[in-house]
């Protein structure tokens, strides 16, 4: 459930030799004072020399469905949400602390269990089937997900763990973790981001015990599905679950943003909840969507072994909250190791107010790339993966600025504008030129496009 997510000196290689060096990882970029990394290519994932993927101590066999790139594999296990004094860790800890203090179980212990170290490798069944996602639903597409093979993938949402945790007997829990989606390239989208999932189940007694004449009410009936309820839910049960859900989430965002926050609820659709809602907040004069939620589909709850209970679920993005709360302008900053960024979040208390002081914004370098699309299926996300693989976090934004169909051949041309900007120093045109050429060559080789370079 989603709310949704250079060189120290110029090296003068020939175009072909430089590209080969990039693809084999023999060129290492130096990111100024804070970190270094090696440019690797999705070529390794698309035409691997090995038929297996080694990930978190396990071996997976590749097949025709495999589309995970080396760049994405390098992000697995970073666990930014568990790195002390990282802004995502601060958001997680503030939410966790709120739930621990607000909701206490029968024995004086926190009602909600928290899981923040579950493996991001899940089965396709966990990510989609158990959540009642139809087989023809667009969210399953290879163009939008990172598949290890036809049976395993990097989770696209923390909802992938709902069924297992309910099946284990839990009825109140939070799940926090990194999730992976192929997406556009701009200041608010990144192929790896972090979500928090919340689930709460109620028995008949728990839901109605504090209601006058509650013993006369039931959770279930054999009725009709409407816009406001599921077929097997009574209207009384749905209203109470919805009220509790919205109350819990209103208290949460008030805890994060402060009193006097204006909130509105928008009806929406998720495969695994009904009715479903998005919460929007009016923050600094702007309405922003911050999370998705709803009454859990009873079929999902029943299949997990909790047939006698009804419940709600919500999901929110940690990056989105952190960018709003701390006024962080670029999602790439969360991956920075620059002390000028990280030290701003080293605070004695997790609830201390922080106003992010922007790093010096270095000038961008902008280059366009145009090509004729291949006759077979073309996915923009495949191109974005190539750009990320070669350019990494030096690429700030990619925008399709022109689409043209040749009147005679009917061939379609795309022109993309790529904005390069280093977060810590000024890039040279020579550096960007080498990267841009490598993107052009790999697009031709991997996507079958015809360059108009």
Secondary structure, DSSP 8 states (H G I E B T S, - for coil): -------SS-----HHHHHHHHHHT--EEEETTTEEEE---THHHHS-SSSEEEETTEEEE--TT----HHHHTTTT--GGGSTT-HHHHHHHHHHHHHHHH-B-TTSSBSSEEE----SEEEHHHHTGGGT--TT-GGG-GGGS-BSSSSEEE-SSGGGGHHHHHHTT-SEEEEEEEEE-----BTTB-SEEEEEEEEEEE-HHHHHTTSTTGGG--SB-S----SSS-TTB-HHHHHHHHHHHHHHHHHHHHHHH-TT-EEEEEEEEETTEEEEEEEEEEETTEEEEEEEEEEE-HHHHHHTT-TT-EEEEEEEEHHHHHHHHHT---GGGGG---HHHHGGG--SSTT-------------EEEEEEEE--SS---HHHHHHHHHHHHGGGEEEEEEEEEEE-TTT--EEEEEEEEE--SSS---HHHHHHHHHHHHHHHHHHH--EE--
